[in-house]
């Protein structure tokens, strides 16, 4: 089952396809998302919304808590059987929350769930093992190690060859370009992949 999580960052300007998906709306995201797509579950501490959604939220949490509303929604979606999750509204506004949202992608991957963050500018996901990027010829793609050293075992379809080894803290994989209809790499270790929309 597909899960959609709507976050209180920069409002997503594109179309959100909620077909056959369970949609979780976090706190202040309700302001921009209430007309953008169907909402099945509203949850959060509602400290960034000056009113309560109608109908009332499914769950209200205390504002002084350990997890962000997005983390609560992610684990709720996984518990309810979502094996593919797309997060919208997770970029812009608060850079600390953006970084936290990237970590949600990592947390999902650790649990065997593919998660993507779609912003107005890029599609972002965590890759490990074989990854094929389809239909992206001419697009700028960046790959960076995520918390560990990464070894690239194979790579094709990119203008610049990827190094055999990436260490966490390097910018070596920023701003590559896809030269084929499909680009592919095989990585030992986790990478953050950014596919820019333009």
Secondary structure, DSSP 8 states (H G I E B T S, - for coil): -EEEEE-SSS---S----TTEEEEEEGGGHHHHTTTS--SEEEE--SS-SS--SS--SEE--SS-SS-HHHHHHHHHHHTT-SEEEEES-SSS-HHHHHHHHHHHHHHHHTT-EEEEE-SSEEEEEEEEEEEEES-TT-EEEEEE-SS-EEEEEEESBSS---SEE-TT--TTSSEEB-SSEEEEEEEEEEEEEEE--
